[in-house]
Amino acid sequence: MISKLARLFLFLVLCLCPFYSVKAADRPNIILIFVDDVGYGDIGCYGSKLSTPEIDRLATEGLRSTDCLVAANVCGPSRAALMTGRYPMRCGHPISRHNTPKYAKYGIAPDEITIPELLKEAGYYNKMVGKWHLGFHVEGSHPLDAGFDDYLGLHGNYSASHADNRTLYRNREVLEENIAFEKVTNRYTEEVVNFIKEDRENPFFIYFSHHIAHTPIQPRAEFKRKSGKSGGVYGDFMLELDASVGRVRAAVEEAGISENTLIVFLSDNGPAKLGSADPLRGGKYVTMEGGHRVPAIFRWKGQIPAGQVNDAMITSMDLLPLFCDVAGVEIPEDRSLDGKNISNLLTGGDPKSPHRFFHYYNGLNLQAVRNEKWKLHLPRTPADQPYWARKAGANRKKINLTLKEPLLIDLDTDPAEKKNVIAENPEVAAELRKEAERIRKEIGDIDVTGSDQRDHGLVNPNEKG
Ligand SMILES: [Ca+2]
């Protein structure tokens, strides 16, 4: 990817010749395919029985990560962290928002710096298609306020009960009211494919944010009953997603820009009711690996060697520094970033994790700290946790809802997190406890305000209403 020297050269060129447009060839296009509630065990190449040949092909052509963690186990905070490269507690968005007055002013703070805002500095055209979920009607937090040049989508989850959640928007305007959900993914895919086909001088960033596999589980007619008895309606839904990924990949190939386009495939959190996190345990709403570890695939012909499977711990927050690196943009130095540049890891230069620790928050509650294979679950009560962890629908995943004593897990031998090995490894537990104390002081906990924590501004944040 772009060396420091090359970046310095680009910087000097931009300083000396402000009207010189750096050619697209110098800066790759970036396509981020972000999927919703797709579990670690929902993709063929991750061991699923579901058929996802196009996503598998993307992995075969690039790098598949087996240990990519998202910063939250639900949609909203996971997306806030993705866009800012910072833990939700740090960037002020630890809770998922809803269409109620409580969240009227709750979005991404305008002072946060997002991926598209940074890429814009390098002349990127930033396009967003799909689910935003970060405050569409909140002043300063619309995708166009967050650095995107254009937007098409249903801004939140599709909902039968809220008309605004069935409205397709183009930028800030209503494009179509009451759209049938079955049409949406195809509409999005056409938008993205047509955009890729256009000739343009400047590089682009596309943030394609799917509704699949979040509820409603309603595949388009042509995919119904196509995944067989074992796949069911969920398998059909995943087939529809897979076909969309295939169309985007094919458009990149046909446009002849594969060697100049980084494609990333990533999920926002673990699976809900119908999905699978196998061989991990738990899913959406909980601090188990099944809630946080997600499929993550990186494909860039000629830059990322094909056929790699990498087991180093990386995070969704690493995309911001990665994209800055490939675009030749300096990362912001006026704030703490939790993401780290994984360029070297992707190109095979250094396969190790750039992270020493990962911190698992459930809403405002620090619940676990990880260092490589070791994960320390911290004591917690139901009252410490947000409504989603306590709700009846999360029953099957109510694992460790109450924890009186810490648990130490060796994830290498026990990925399902069943065996407490704290008695055998007191030094490891002590180190992780120390790190928990440190991060709690820095970005907070349910009963602590951190020194580097943006105020979320929510009253009674653990409750939905
Ligand atoms: Ca989600």
Boltz pocket constraint, residues with backbone or C-beta under 6 A from the ligand:
constraints:
  - pocket:
      binder: B
      contacts: [[A, 35], [A, 36], [A, 37], [A, 74], [A, 75], [A, 214], [A, 268], [A, 269], [A, 270]]
      max_distance: 6.0
